[in-house]
Amino acid sequence: MAQGPDPVEIYEQAWAQLRPILAASSGQHGSSTPCTEWNVQSLINHALAVQNFAYSTLSKASFDMSTMGAVDHAFPSEGAEAAFKAITESTLATLKSINLADTVETAFGSMPGGQFIMVPITDMIIHTWDLAKATGQNSTLDNGLAEIGYNVIANVAAGGRERGAFGPEVVIPDTASFQDRLLGMSGRTP
């Protein structure tokens, strides 16, 4: 059986890609984003909530799903970057401590932990682009991460649209980059 990408390595790469963009977004928290209902602060709060959801799911802790959409609040007292660093470190420690082939109970149903974490990773990849666009930074995603994100979203986009997580698909040619195809499938215009 073929092995897919290592979720731990992919999670580390996605965080490494987001971190400098998050750090450089300071002072622009009221700026609009490609997620038209959110400004930069709301987008970051959502991204934090998704990573808290990932950690809670993998560590079998309870999680209030409504926090992923209730994002119009101040950053945690330690600041957005420090909060993101803390939750990603906790999630990585959990990822490294569990058997990723074991089944976890998720909001999407039962699945292997390694499969589940790819959805929060893809959320981080997409919102890296959103945050970079919103704050005037280089929005070019790592091609390998964009390809992984595209492959994940191709399997979850229909359900995501039904739940309102994605806008209507923007049709992008199959010959376009994985980044453009990922963005289009998630309802963004590259």
C-alpha positions as semicolon CSV with decimal commas, in nm:
position;residue;x (nm);y (nm);z (nm)
1;M;0,000;0,000;0,000
2;A;0,133;0,344;-0,095
3;Q;0,221;0,585;0,183
4;G;0,099;0,942;0,170
5;P;0,277;1,247;0,306
6;D;0,378;1,246;0,671
7;P;0,112;1,455;0,851
8;V;0,359;1,566;1,118
9;E;0,603;1,703;0,858
10;I;0,322;1,865;0,659
11;Y;0,181;2,028;0,974
12;E;0,528;2,165;1,059
13;Q;0,570;2,298;0,704
14;A;0,226;2,462;0,703
15;W;0,300;2,637;1,034
16;A;0,646;2,743;0,911
17;Q;0,480;2,900;0,606
18;L;0,213;3,082;0,810
19;R;0,430;3,204;1,097
20;P;0,619;3,492;0,926
21;I;0,302;3,610;0,752
22;L;0,118;3,610;1,084
23;A;0,405;3,801;1,249
24;A;0,405;4,064;0,974
25;S;0,028;4,117;0,997
26;S;0,054;4,313;1,322
27;G;-0,112;4,651;1,299
28;Q;-0,338;4,542;1,011
29;H;-0,600;4,355;1,211
30;G;-0,889;4,568;1,083
31;S;-0,802;4,510;0,716
32;S;-1,046;4,324;0,494
33;T;-0,965;3,973;0,374
34;P;-1,062;3,746;0,084
35;C;-1,305;3,591;0,338
36;T;-1,538;3,887;0,296
37;E;-1,722;3,833;0,623
38;W;-1,398;3,857;0,824
39;N;-1,130;4,114;0,880
40;V;-0,772;4,007;0,958
41;Q;-0,841;3,973;1,331
42;S;-1,147;3,755;1,269
43;L;-0,956;3,542;1,019
44;I;-0,674;3,485;1,268
45;N;-0,924;3,404;1,545
46;H;-1,090;3,149;1,314
47;A;-0,755;2,995;1,224
48;L;-0,671;2,968;1,595
49;A;-1,008;2,802;1,662
50;V;-0,947;2,547;1,386
51;Q;-0,612;2,451;1,536
52;N;-0,773;2,428;1,882
53;F;-1,034;2,200;1,721
54;A;-0,754;1,986;1,575
55;Y;-0,579;1,957;1,909
56;S;-0,903;1,882;2,096
57;T;-1,004;1,615;1,848
58;L;-0,667;1,440;1,852
59;S;-0,637;1,459;2,230
60;K;-1,001;1,349;2,275
61;A;-1,096;1,667;2,462
62;S;-1,431;1,838;2,423
63;F;-1,456;2,129;2,181
64;D;-1,729;2,385;2,120
65;M;-1,770;2,389;1,740
66;S;-1,945;2,727;1,752
67;T;-1,610;2,893;1,833
68;M;-1,494;2,838;1,475
69;G;-1,747;3,091;1,350
70;A;-1,767;3,317;1,656
71;V;-1,451;3,511;1,578
72;D;-1,531;3,876;1,644
73;H;-1,340;3,903;1,969
74;A;-1,003;4,023;2,093
75;F;-0,697;3,806;2,053
76;P;-0,593;3,593;2,350
77;S;-0,404;3,796;2,613
78;E;-0,068;3,655;2,501
79;G;-0,126;3,779;2,146
80;A;-0,216;3,602;1,824
81;E;0,132;3,484;1,730
82;A;0,210;3,345;2,078
83;A;-0,132;3,175;2,094
84;F;-0,079;3,021;1,752
85;K;0,269;2,902;1,849
86;A;0,132;2,742;2,166
87;I;-0,154;2,559;1,995
88;T;0,061;2,435;1,709
89;E;0,324;2,308;1,953
90;S;0,053;2,127;2,153
91;T;-0,096;1,980;1,837
92;L;0,244;1,869;1,709
93;A;0,327;1,705;2,043
94;T;-0,004;1,518;2,026
95;L;0,050;1,418;1,662
96;K;0,390;1,278;1,755
97;S;0,253;1,087;2,053
98;I;-0,036;0,902;1,888
99;N;-0,062;0,634;1,624
100;L;-0,195;0,832;1,329
101;A;-0,352;0,516;1,186
102;D;-0,580;0,489;1,491
103;T;-0,936;0,606;1,447
104;V;-1,045;0,933;1,607
105;E;-1,396;1,066;1,645
106;T;-1,430;1,391;1,456
107;A;-1,705;1,635;1,362
108;F;-1,684;1,472;1,017
109;G;-1,720;1,116;1,144
110;S;-1,472;0,848;1,247
111;M;-1,142;0,840;1,059
112;P;-0,771;0,780;1,111
113;G;-0,601;1,066;1,295
114;G;-0,356;1,113;1,007
115;Q;-0,643;1,164;0,766
116;F;-0,828;1,400;0,999
117;I;-0,533;1,635;1,059
118;M;-0,502;1,700;0,687
119;V;-0,823;1,907;0,699
120;P;-0,694;2,153;0,966
121;I;-0,362;2,161;0,779
122;T;-0,542;2,256;0,459
123;D;-0,733;2,524;0,650
124;M;-0,397;2,664;0,765
125;I;-0,261;2,660;0,409
126;I;-0,563;2,840;0,264
127;H;-0,575;3,099;0,540
128;T;-0,203;3,164;0,494
129;W;-0,292;3,286;0,145
130;D;-0,589;3,484;0,277
131;L;-0,375;3,655;0,541
132;A;-0,093;3,730;0,297
133;K;-0,339;3,881;0,045
134;A;-0,512;4,086;0,314
135;T;-0,188;4,232;0,447
136;G;-0,009;4,295;0,117
137;Q;0,249;4,019;0,161
138;N;0,379;3,764;-0,087
139;S;0,089;3,522;-0,127
140;T;0,276;3,252;-0,316
141;L;0,224;2,924;-0,133
142;D;0,477;2,644;-0,120
143;N;0,389;2,432;-0,424
144;G;0,408;2,104;-0,231
145;L;0,174;2,235;0,037
146;A;-0,062;2,374;-0,227
147;E;-0,074;2,034;-0,396
148;I;-0,147;1,857;-0,069
149;G;-0,413;2,114;0,014
150;Y;-0,570;2,075;-0,328
151;N;-0,582;1,696;-0,293
152;V;-0,749;1,728;0,048
153;I;-0,999;1,992;-0,055
154;A;-1,096;1,799;-0,367
155;N;-1,238;1,539;-0,127
156;V;-1,410;1,775;0,119
157;A;-1,517;2,077;-0,087
158;A;-1,873;1,959;-0,155
159;G;-1,941;1,898;0,215
160;G;-1,768;2,224;0,303
161;R;-1,992;2,415;0,066
162;E;-2,301;2,251;0,218
163;R;-2,188;2,368;0,564
164;G;-2,105;2,716;0,435
165;A;-1,729;2,677;0,485
166;F;-1,653;2,756;0,120
167;G;-1,806;2,984;-0,136
168;P;-1,905;2,864;-0,482
169;E;-1,617;2,708;-0,673
170;V;-1,425;2,941;-0,902
171;V;-1,353;2,736;-1,213
172;I;-0,980;2,716;-1,276
173;P;-0,824;2,525;-1,569
174;D;-0,674;2,185;-1,485
175;T;-0,346;2,316;-1,627
176;A;-0,324;2,591;-1,362
177;S;-0,096;2,569;-1,061
178;F;-0,203;2,369;-0,759
179;Q;-0,223;2,696;-0,567
180;D;-0,472;2,844;-0,814
181;R;-0,672;2,520;-0,825
182;L;-0,678;2,501;-0,443
183;L;-0,796;2,860;-0,419
184;G;-1,060;2,817;-0,688
185;M;-1,198;2,500;-0,531
186;S;-1,222;2,681;-0,196
187;G;-1,424;2,962;-0,356
188;R;-1,141;3,212;-0,395
189;T;-1,032;3,395;-0,708
190;P;-0,655;3,350;-0,742
